[in-house]
Amino acid sequence: MDPDNPELTEADFLRAQPAQEVAPTLASARRVRGPQKAPTKTLVSMRLDPDLVARLKADGPGWQGRANELLRQAVGL
């Protein structure tokens, strides 16, 4: 047990308040990504087999970029 970071108890959860009530300026401050200066990719939506997506994700973060590269190779780009 870490004395600087104790486990939350049921009493702690009962006393909890929504962030919007406790710190409204922090709760409403959302970081929003601005527009791309020069869009380089096109957003598409496509349905893929679950086993294919699982295999792509199995190699960890960056799976979408790797899928993009595999598609480029498949079509000869």
DSSP file (Angstrom, degrees, kcal/mol; ACC not computed):
  #  RESIDUE AA STRUCTURE BP1 BP2  ACC     N-H-->O    O-->H-N    N-H-->O    O-->H-N    TCO  KAPPA ALPHA  PHI   PSI    X-CA   Y-CA   Z-CA
    1    1 A M              0   0    0      0, 0.0     3,-0.1     0, 0.0     0, 0.0   0.000 360.0 360.0 360.0 133.8    0.0    0.0    0.0
    2    2 A D    >   -     0   0    0      3,-0.5     3,-1.4     1,-0.1     5,-0.0  -0.853 360.0-155.5 -97.0 115.1    1.3    3.4   -1.0
    3    3 A P  T 3  S+     0   0    0      0, 0.0    -1,-0.1     0, 0.0     0, 0.0   0.764  96.1  53.9 -63.7 -23.4    0.6    6.0    1.7
    4    4 A D  T 3  S+     0   0    0      1,-0.2    -2,-0.0    -3,-0.1     0, 0.0   0.614 120.9  30.3 -83.2 -12.3    0.8    8.8   -0.9
    5    5 A N  S <  S-     0   0    0     -3,-1.4    -3,-0.5     3,-0.0    -1,-0.2  -0.522  84.0-173.6-144.9  70.1   -1.8    7.1   -3.0
    6    6 A P        -     0   0    0      0, 0.0     2,-0.1     0, 0.0     3,-0.0  -0.216  34.6 -92.7 -69.4 157.9   -4.2    5.1   -0.8
    7    7 A E        -     0   0    0      1,-0.1     2,-0.3    -5,-0.0    -2,-0.0  -0.402  45.0-110.4 -63.6 142.2   -6.9    2.8   -2.1
    8    8 A L        -     0   0    0     -3,-0.1     2,-0.2    -2,-0.1    -1,-0.1  -0.583  34.6-149.4 -75.6 138.4  -10.3    4.5   -2.5
    9    9 A T     >  -     0   0    0     -2,-0.3     4,-1.9     1,-0.1     5,-0.2  -0.509  29.5-103.1-100.8 172.6  -12.9    3.3   -0.1
   10   10 A E  H  > S+     0   0    0      1,-0.2     4,-2.2     2,-0.2     5,-0.2   0.881 124.4  56.1 -61.8 -36.5  -16.6    3.0   -0.5
   11   11 A A  H  > S+     0   0    0      1,-0.2     4,-1.7     2,-0.2    -1,-0.2   0.889 104.3  53.2 -62.3 -38.8  -16.9    6.2    1.6
   12   12 A D  H  > S+     0   0    0      1,-0.2     4,-0.8     2,-0.2    -1,-0.2   0.920 109.8  47.7 -60.9 -43.3  -14.6    8.0   -0.9
   13   13 A F  H  < S+     0   0    0     -4,-1.9     3,-0.4     1,-0.2    -2,-0.2   0.866 109.1  53.6 -67.1 -35.2  -16.9    6.9   -3.7
   14   14 A L  H  < S+     0   0    0     -4,-2.2    -1,-0.2     1,-0.2    -2,-0.2   0.824 110.9  46.8 -68.4 -30.0  -20.0    8.1   -1.8
   15   15 A R  H  < S+     0   0    0     -4,-1.7    -1,-0.2    -5,-0.2    -2,-0.2   0.589  88.0 118.1 -83.9 -12.0  -18.4   11.5   -1.3
   16   16 A A     <  -     0   0    0     -4,-0.8    -3,-0.0    -3,-0.4     3,-0.0  -0.215  45.8-164.4 -61.6 145.3  -17.4   11.8   -4.9
   17   17 A Q        -     0   0    0      1,-0.0     5,-0.1     2,-0.0    -2,-0.1  -0.917  31.3 -88.2-127.3 154.0  -18.9   14.7   -7.0
   18   18 A P    >>  -     0   0    0      0, 0.0     4,-1.7     0, 0.0     3,-1.2  -0.334  33.7-125.5 -60.7 142.4  -19.0   15.2  -10.7
   19   19 A A  H 3> S+     0   0    0      1,-0.3     4,-2.9     2,-0.2     8,-0.3   0.847 109.4  64.0 -57.8 -35.0  -16.0   17.0  -12.1
   20   20 A Q  H 34 S+     0   0    0      1,-0.2    -1,-0.3     2,-0.2     8,-0.1   0.828 107.5  42.4 -60.3 -31.7  -18.2   19.6  -13.7
   21   21 A E  H <4 S+     0   0    0     -3,-1.2    -1,-0.2     2,-0.2    -2,-0.2   0.857 119.2  42.0 -81.7 -37.0  -19.4   20.6  -10.2
   22   22 A V  H  < S+     0   0    0     -4,-1.7    -2,-0.2     1,-0.2    -3,-0.2   0.916 137.4   5.3 -79.2 -45.3  -16.0   20.6   -8.5
   23   23 A A     X  +     0   0    0     -4,-2.9     4,-2.7    -5,-0.2     3,-0.4  -0.610  67.7 173.1-141.3  75.2  -13.9   22.2  -11.2
   24   24 A P  H  > S+     0   0    0      0, 0.0     4,-1.9     0, 0.0     5,-0.2   0.830  79.2  53.5 -59.5 -34.4  -16.1   23.4  -14.1
   25   25 A T  H  > S+     0   0    0      1,-0.2     4,-0.7     2,-0.2    -5,-0.1   0.892 114.0  41.9 -69.4 -36.2  -13.3   25.2  -15.9
   26   26 A L  H  4 S+     0   0    0     -3,-0.4     3,-0.4     2,-0.2    -1,-0.2   0.902 114.0  51.8 -73.2 -40.6  -11.2   22.1  -16.0
   27   27 A A  H  < S+     0   0    0     -4,-2.7    -2,-0.2    -8,-0.3    -1,-0.2   0.826 114.1  42.8 -67.1 -31.1  -14.0   19.8  -16.8
   28   28 A S  H  < S+     0   0    0     -4,-1.9     2,-1.2    -5,-0.2    -1,-0.2   0.593  87.9 100.0 -92.1  -9.7  -15.2   21.9  -19.7
   29   29 A A     <  +     0   0    0     -4,-0.7     2,-0.5    -3,-0.4    -1,-0.1  -0.638  54.6 179.6 -79.5  99.2  -11.7   22.5  -21.1
   30   30 A R        -     0   0    0     -2,-1.2     2,-0.6     2,-0.0    -2,-0.0  -0.853  27.6-130.0-103.8 134.4  -11.4   20.0  -23.9
   31   31 A R        -     0   0    0     -2,-0.5     2,-0.5     2,-0.0    -2,-0.0  -0.727  29.5-170.6 -81.6 122.9   -8.3   19.7  -26.0
   32   32 A V        -     0   0    0     -2,-0.6     2,-0.3     0, 0.0    -2,-0.0  -0.956  21.9-125.1-119.4 131.8   -9.4   19.7  -29.6
   33   33 A R        -     0   0    0     -2,-0.5     3,-0.1     1,-0.1    -2,-0.0  -0.572  29.9-130.2 -73.3 132.7   -7.1   19.0  -32.5
   34   34 A G        -     0   0    0     -2,-0.3    -1,-0.1     1,-0.2     3,-0.1  -0.154  38.9 -70.3 -74.4 174.6   -7.1   21.8  -35.0
   35   35 A P        -     0   0    0      0, 0.0    -1,-0.2     0, 0.0     2,-0.1  -0.335  57.1-100.2 -66.3 148.5   -7.5   21.3  -38.7
   36   36 A Q        -     0   0    0      1,-0.1    -3,-0.0    -3,-0.1     0, 0.0  -0.436  21.2-139.9 -66.9 140.8   -4.7   19.7  -40.6
   37   37 A K  S    S+     0   0    0      1,-0.3    -1,-0.1    -2,-0.1     0, 0.0   0.912  95.9   6.7 -67.9 -41.6   -2.5   22.1  -42.4
   38   38 A A  S    S-     0   0    0     -3,-0.0    -1,-0.3     0, 0.0     0, 0.0  -0.767  84.8-137.0-142.6  92.8   -2.2   19.8  -45.4
   39   39 A P        +     0   0    0      0, 0.0     3,-0.1     0, 0.0     0, 0.0  -0.253  24.8 176.7 -53.9 128.5   -4.5   16.7  -45.1
   40   40 A T        +     0   0    0      1,-0.0     2,-0.3     2,-0.0     0, 0.0   0.536  58.6  50.5-111.1 -10.9   -2.5   13.7  -46.3
   41   41 A K        -     0   0    0      2,-0.0     2,-0.5     0, 0.0    -1,-0.0  -0.899  69.7-134.4-128.8 157.1   -5.0   11.0  -45.7
   42   42 A T        -     0   0    0     -2,-0.3     2,-0.4    -3,-0.1    -2,-0.0  -0.951  24.2-126.6-111.9 127.4   -8.6   10.3  -46.6
   43   43 A L        +     0   0    0     -2,-0.5     2,-0.3     2,-0.0    -2,-0.0  -0.582  37.8 171.8 -73.2 127.3  -11.0    9.0  -43.9
   44   44 A V        -     0   0    0     -2,-0.4     2,-0.4     2,-0.0    -2,-0.0  -0.921  24.8-145.2-131.8 159.7  -12.8    5.9  -45.1
   45   45 A S        +     0   0    0     -2,-0.3     2,-0.3     2,-0.0    -2,-0.0  -0.996  28.1 159.3-126.2 128.8  -15.0    3.4  -43.4
   46   46 A M        -     0   0    0     -2,-0.4     2,-0.5     2,-0.0    -2,-0.0  -0.991  37.2-118.8-147.3 153.6  -14.9   -0.3  -44.4
   47   47 A R        -     0   0    0     -2,-0.3     2,-0.3     0, 0.0    -2,-0.0  -0.815  32.6-177.9 -97.6 129.3  -15.9   -3.6  -42.9
   48   48 A L        -     0   0    0     -2,-0.5    -2,-0.0     2,-0.0     5,-0.0  -0.886  36.2 -92.1-123.1 155.1  -13.2   -6.1  -42.3
   49   49 A D    >>  -     0   0    0     -2,-0.3     4,-2.0     1,-0.1     3,-0.7  -0.412  34.8-125.1 -64.2 139.5  -13.3   -9.7  -40.9
   50   50 A P  H 3> S+     0   0    0      0, 0.0     4,-2.6     0, 0.0     5,-0.2   0.849 109.7  54.4 -56.3 -37.4  -12.7   -9.7  -37.1
   51   51 A D  H 3> S+     0   0    0      2,-0.2     4,-1.8     1,-0.2     5,-0.1   0.845 107.6  51.0 -68.3 -31.1   -9.8  -12.2  -37.4
   52   52 A L  H <> S+     0   0    0     -3,-0.7     4,-2.4     2,-0.2    -1,-0.2   0.931 111.5  46.1 -68.7 -46.2   -8.0   -9.8  -39.8
   53   53 A V  H  X S+     0   0    0     -4,-2.0     4,-2.6     1,-0.2     5,-0.2   0.916 111.8  52.4 -62.9 -42.4   -8.4   -6.8  -37.5
   54   54 A A  H  X S+     0   0    0     -4,-2.6     4,-1.4     1,-0.2    -1,-0.2   0.897 110.0  48.9 -60.5 -40.3   -7.3   -8.9  -34.5
   55   55 A R  H  X S+     0   0    0     -4,-1.8     4,-0.5     2,-0.2    -1,-0.2   0.911 111.8  48.2 -66.7 -42.1   -4.2  -10.0  -36.5
   56   56 A L  H >< S+     0   0    0     -4,-2.4     3,-0.8     1,-0.2    -2,-0.2   0.913 114.3  46.2 -63.8 -42.0   -3.4   -6.4  -37.5
   57   57 A K  H >< S+     0   0    0     -4,-2.6     3,-2.3     1,-0.2    -1,-0.2   0.724  94.4  79.0 -72.4 -21.5   -3.8   -5.2  -33.9
   58   58 A A  H 3< S+     0   0    0     -4,-1.4    -1,-0.2     1,-0.3    -2,-0.2   0.770  86.1  59.6 -60.7 -25.9   -1.7   -8.0  -32.5
   59   59 A D  T << S-     0   0    0     -3,-0.8    -1,-0.3    -4,-0.5    -2,-0.1   0.439 111.6-124.4 -83.7   1.6    1.5   -6.2  -33.5
   60   60 A G    X   +     0   0    0     -3,-2.3     3,-0.6    -4,-0.0    -1,-0.3  -0.392  58.4   3.9  94.3-168.3    0.5   -3.3  -31.2
   61   61 A P  T 3  S+     0   0    0      0, 0.0    -4,-0.0     0, 0.0    -3,-0.0  -0.123 114.8  44.7 -55.7 148.9    0.1    0.4  -31.9
   62   62 A G  T 3>  +     0   0    0      3,-0.0     4,-2.1     4,-0.0     3,-0.3   0.536  67.4 134.8  94.1   8.7    0.4    1.6  -35.4
   63   63 A W  H <>  +     0   0    0     -3,-0.6     4,-2.4     1,-0.2     5,-0.2   0.837  68.2  55.8 -63.2 -32.3   -1.6   -1.1  -36.9
   64   64 A Q  H  > S+     0   0    0      2,-0.2     4,-2.2     1,-0.2    -1,-0.2   0.898 107.8  48.4 -68.2 -38.4   -3.6    1.2  -39.1
   65   65 A G  H  > S+     0   0    0     -3,-0.3     4,-2.2     2,-0.2    -1,-0.2   0.895 111.8  49.6 -65.3 -40.0   -0.4    2.6  -40.7
   66   66 A R  H  X S+     0   0    0     -4,-2.1     4,-2.4     2,-0.2    -2,-0.2   0.897 109.8  51.2 -65.7 -38.7    0.8   -1.0  -41.2
   67   67 A A  H  X S+     0   0    0     -4,-2.4     4,-2.3     2,-0.2    -2,-0.2   0.902 108.4  52.6 -63.5 -39.6   -2.5   -1.9  -42.8
   68   68 A N  H  X S+     0   0    0     -4,-2.2     4,-2.3     1,-0.2    -2,-0.2   0.923 109.8  48.0 -59.8 -45.0   -2.1    1.1  -45.1
   69   69 A E  H  X S+     0   0    0     -4,-2.2     4,-2.3     2,-0.2    -2,-0.2   0.897 109.8  52.2 -65.1 -40.5    1.3   -0.1  -46.1
   70   70 A L  H  X S+     0   0    0     -4,-2.4     4,-2.3     1,-0.2    -1,-0.2   0.904 110.6  48.2 -62.1 -40.6    0.0   -3.6  -46.8
   71   71 A L  H  X S+     0   0    0     -4,-2.3     4,-1.8     2,-0.2    -2,-0.2   0.901 109.0  53.1 -66.1 -40.5   -2.7   -2.2  -49.0
   72   72 A R  H  <>S+     0   0    0     -4,-2.3     5,-3.3     1,-0.2     4,-0.5   0.919 111.9  45.7 -59.8 -43.5   -0.2    0.0  -50.9
   73   73 A Q  H ><5S+     0   0    0     -4,-2.3     3,-0.8     3,-0.2    -1,-0.2   0.900 109.5  55.7 -65.5 -40.1    1.9   -3.1  -51.6
   74   74 A A  H 3<5S+     0   0    0     -4,-2.3    -1,-0.2     1,-0.3    -2,-0.2   0.837 113.3  39.9 -64.3 -32.7   -1.1   -5.1  -52.6
   75   75 A V  T 3<5S-     0   0    0     -4,-1.8    -1,-0.3    -5,-0.1    -2,-0.2   0.412 118.7-108.3 -98.3   2.7   -2.1   -2.6  -55.3
   76   76 A G  T < 5       0   0    0     -3,-0.8    -3,-0.2    -4,-0.5    -2,-0.1   0.833 360.0 360.0  80.9  33.7    1.4   -1.9  -56.4
   77   77 A L      <       0   0    0     -5,-3.3    -4,-0.2    -6,-0.2    -5,-0.1   0.419 360.0 360.0-102.7 360.0    2.0    1.6  -55.1
